Amino acid sequence: MAFWTDNFSSDTTLKDPKRKFRFIVRISGFPDDTNLWFAKTAAKPSFTIAAAEHKYLNHTFYYPGAVSWNDVAITMVDPQDPDVAHSLTTLVQQAGYSPPDTTSDLSTMTKARAATALGQVTVTALNGAGESIESWTLQNAWITDLKFGDLEYGGDDLTEVSMTLKYDWATLDGPHGSVFDKASGGGAEANAPAPDEAAIL
């Protein structure tokens, strides 16, 4: 196809597709607020739009319903420094969980403490120059699942830690602006033409 084999576009910029291996993950609740160079895989945020069904005679019509954002899974290698297993369990403790040592300890986890402990979570895709071309920020994210991997005498693989995050929604920032960011005025929705409601049942 010509548009893939043509090296330059009209603005003399190379047509370089996004690549899976060019990404960084940042979690501000980790020590030193650094890029997680030990991140191995990271799922991009995604969402599902529910559909409401209405039947009229032998016709079926569908209407968009609630939007639910799906969990994000991140897999990391567990180096000795920083100790990822220790850092993550510390974040869970800061969220309000502690073993029931005494009956007088009545503290429990809250969403506010869990989201504050984890801090801001971003998954950023990079171009060949190391510049951000697609940055997802999870809003009010907190940890729902932690797995610290397995040990095996016959295995030479690196130890991994996997984490699952739940969040309320995610914002997307890139060269073409922001989407789902309330502070920026609503993103693409603000510039979208008004639909012809008369043509929609």
Phi, psi and omega per residue, in radians:
M1 nan 2.365 -2.979
A2 -1.069 -0.702 -3.045
F3 -1.222 -0.311 3.056
W4 -1.502 -0.589 -3.081
T5 -1.524 -0.293 3.098
D6 -1.287 2.092 -3.024
N7 -1.203 -0.597 -3.028
F8 -2.172 2.500 3.041
S9 -1.621 -3.053 -3.055
S10 -1.116 -0.448 3.141
D11 -1.689 0.346 3.090
T12 1.030 0.438 3.069
T13 -1.731 2.359 3.136
L14 -1.058 2.425 3.069
K15 -1.499 1.687 -3.104
D16 -2.071 2.010 -3.137
P17 -1.196 2.774 3.070
K18 -1.152 2.473 -3.081
R19 -2.038 2.492 -3.081
K20 -1.098 -0.642 -2.995
F21 -1.434 -0.115 3.140
R22 -1.675 1.533 3.135
F23 -2.732 2.759 3.019
I24 -2.382 2.651 3.079
V25 -2.117 2.403 3.098
R26 -2.293 2.309 3.049
I27 -2.216 1.962 -3.009
S28 -1.175 -0.336 3.110
G29 -1.328 -0.214 3.092
F30 -1.277 2.737 3.118
P31 -0.997 2.379 3.060
D32 1.232 -0.005 3.080
D33 0.868 0.852 -3.091
T34 -1.806 2.876 3.009
N35 -1.099 2.426 -3.130
L36 -1.409 1.464 -3.120
W37 -1.117 -0.262 3.141
F38 -1.631 0.065 3.071
A39 -1.182 2.334 -3.098
K40 -1.817 -0.827 3.080
T41 -2.418 2.632 3.094
A42 -2.600 2.203 3.093
A43 -1.412 2.441 3.022
K44 -1.330 2.647 3.060
P45 -1.034 2.627 3.090
S46 -2.599 2.828 -3.133
F47 -2.497 2.782 3.136
T48 -2.121 2.330 3.119
I49 -1.840 2.054 3.131
A50 -1.213 2.721 -3.132
A51 -2.169 2.275 3.034
A52 -1.683 2.397 -3.044
E53 -1.886 2.394 3.063
H54 -2.303 2.222 3.140
K55 -1.831 2.365 3.072
Y56 -2.385 1.987 -3.034
L57 0.961 -2.147 3.131
N58 -1.780 0.402 3.123
H59 -1.952 2.622 3.069
T60 -2.200 2.238 3.136
F61 -2.068 2.565 -3.102
Y62 -2.133 2.496 -3.137
Y63 -2.261 2.443 -3.132
P64 -1.162 2.469 -3.140
G65 -2.034 -2.454 -3.076
A66 -1.257 2.591 3.091
V67 -1.754 2.233 3.110
S68 -2.109 2.160 3.108
W69 -1.456 2.344 -3.085
N70 -1.471 2.703 -3.124
D71 -1.080 2.653 3.090
V72 -1.955 2.244 3.121
A73 -1.867 2.355 3.111
I74 -2.247 2.266 3.097
T75 -1.950 2.320 -3.103
M76 -2.261 2.544 2.911
V77 -1.273 2.532 -3.083
D78 -1.799 1.575 3.104
P79 -1.330 2.932 3.094
Q80 -1.331 -0.534 3.130
D81 -2.526 1.911 0.044
P82 -1.328 2.617 3.140
D83 -1.445 1.780 -3.040
V84 -1.146 -0.728 3.140
A85 -1.049 -0.762 3.136
H86 -1.158 -0.739 -3.112
S87 -1.102 -0.738 -3.101
L88 -1.227 -0.737 3.121
T89 -1.158 -0.548 3.068
T90 -1.140 -0.690 3.104
L91 -1.101 -0.678 3.106
V92 -1.149 -0.686 3.100
Q93 -1.130 -0.716 3.115
Q94 -1.147 -0.440 3.107
A95 -1.258 -0.250 3.070
G96 2.166 -0.019 -3.139
Y97 -1.541 2.367 3.006
S98 -2.614 2.535 3.124
P99 -1.039 2.543 -3.099
P100 -1.340 1.370 -3.130
D101 -1.261 -0.667 -3.119
T102 -2.354 2.773 3.123
T103 -1.288 -0.232 -3.139
S104 -1.476 -0.201 3.129
D105 -1.456 1.806 -3.066
L106 -1.909 0.217 -3.111
S107 -1.285 2.511 3.124
T108 -2.376 2.947 3.124
M109 -1.311 2.549 3.016
T110 -2.262 2.759 3.139
K111 -1.126 -0.702 -3.122
A112 -1.075 -0.790 -3.138
R113 -1.206 -0.667 -3.130
A114 -1.159 -0.762 -3.134
A115 -1.227 -0.628 3.127
T116 -1.200 -0.708 -3.133
A117 -1.116 -0.759 -3.130
L118 -1.238 -0.647 -3.130
G119 1.373 -2.848 -3.100
Q120 -1.384 2.291 3.138
V121 -1.985 2.177 3.112
T122 -2.265 2.447 3.021
V123 -2.074 2.037 -2.978
T124 -2.122 2.225 3.027
A125 -1.571 2.469 -3.069
L126 -2.044 2.754 2.974
N127 -1.634 -3.052 -3.084
G128 -1.130 -0.356 3.129
A129 -1.590 0.061 -3.135
G130 1.413 0.296 -3.134
E131 -1.671 2.579 -3.132
S132 -1.238 2.247 3.068
I133 -2.110 -0.173 3.122
E134 -2.849 1.933 -3.064
S135 -2.178 2.067 3.107
W136 -1.759 2.274 3.082
T137 -2.052 2.137 -3.141
L138 -1.450 2.240 -3.102
Q139 -1.667 2.201 3.121
N140 1.023 0.804 -3.103
A141 -1.381 2.579 3.060
W142 -2.632 2.759 -3.023
I143 -1.432 2.262 3.066
T144 -1.956 -0.305 -3.076
D145 -2.687 2.340 3.079
L146 -2.308 2.302 3.042
K147 -2.269 2.310 -3.037
F148 -1.795 0.291 3.051
G149 1.388 -3.074 -3.116
D150 -2.136 2.751 3.060
L151 -1.954 2.529 -3.070
E152 -2.692 2.210 -3.140
Y153 -1.066 -0.628 -3.078
G154 -1.575 0.112 -3.086
G155 -1.804 2.466 3.090
D156 -1.874 0.048 -3.089
D157 -1.210 2.745 3.071
L158 -1.321 2.534 3.097
T159 -1.206 2.378 -3.091
E160 -2.121 2.654 3.026
V161 -2.156 2.259 3.116
S162 -1.992 2.488 -3.059
M163 -2.358 2.409 3.074
T164 -2.018 2.322 -3.090
L165 -2.061 2.455 2.988
K166 -1.968 2.568 -3.055
Y167 -2.678 2.908 -3.089
D168 -1.437 -0.773 3.051
W169 -2.872 3.033 3.127
A170 -2.280 2.586 3.055
T171 -1.854 2.616 -3.126
L172 -2.103 2.187 3.103
D173 -2.136 2.421 3.136
G174 -2.856 -3.003 -3.110
P175 -1.035 -0.409 -3.093
H176 -1.719 0.187 3.091
G177 1.961 -2.898 -3.090
S178 -1.938 2.595 3.106
V179 -2.279 2.449 -3.129
F180 1.155 0.269 3.135
D181 -1.745 1.882 -3.081
K182 -1.119 -0.537 -3.117
A183 -1.198 -0.417 -3.107
S184 -1.612 0.029 3.087
G185 1.713 0.196 3.022
G186 1.806 -0.059 3.059
G187 1.172 -2.377 -3.009
A188 -1.127 -0.443 -3.074
E189 -1.093 -0.592 -3.095
A190 -1.190 -0.476 -3.100
N191 -1.739 0.004 -3.095
A192 -1.307 2.442 3.101
P193 -1.178 2.599 -3.140
A194 -1.166 2.345 -3.131
P195 -1.272 2.704 3.065
D196 -1.446 1.611 -3.021
E197 -1.135 -0.456 -3.132
A198 -1.167 -0.419 -3.119
A199 -1.585 -0.014 -3.123
I200 -1.944 2.190 3.119
L201 -1.275 nan nan
